[in-house]
Amino acid sequence: MKTLSLCLLLLLSASAQATVYKYVDKDGNVTFTNVPIRGAQPIRLNPLSSYPSQHKNSGNSSGGGAAPAKPSSSFPSVDPGTQKQRDSGRRKILEQELANEQKALADAQKALTDGKATRNGDETRNYQKYLDRVQKLQDEVTDRQKNVEALRRELGQN
């Protein structure tokens, strides 16, 4: 029974690498399938490329898994001063984005307050139009609040 199961498993795994067929109908529509269709031509596909891992196991037998790969001498590195300048520039950009987003949030909140206070044109007869417009304004406020929160998290200001 085990032999039969093993043979069946091998047969199924061989069929897992199925042939791909290309079928062109009378209108010129092209269909690719793994099911043979009358008139379809089997096509040969090149195997997928694979590349060996870039880091090697250091032979660490501590049982904690493979050690992290150490950068090779050709690995680009940045001196601490340059990295500090980059971090400073990034922080300035994030702070400017935060300031812009906070201004946009204040504008969106004002637009929401003003929008709730008035009904435009046919919104007096069609209450749903009013609700839809106010909901769009509320969604804008919510989006701006999320952006401000995300920028504060990025800057570490929680």
Secondary structure, DSSP 8 states (H G I E B T S, - for coil): -HHHHHHHHHHHHHHHS--EEEEE-TT--EEEESS--TT-EEE----------SS------SSS--------TTS----HHHHHHHHHHHHHHHHHHHHHHHHHHHHHHHHHHHHHH---GGGGT-HHHHHHHHHHHHHHHHHHHHHHHHHHHHHT--
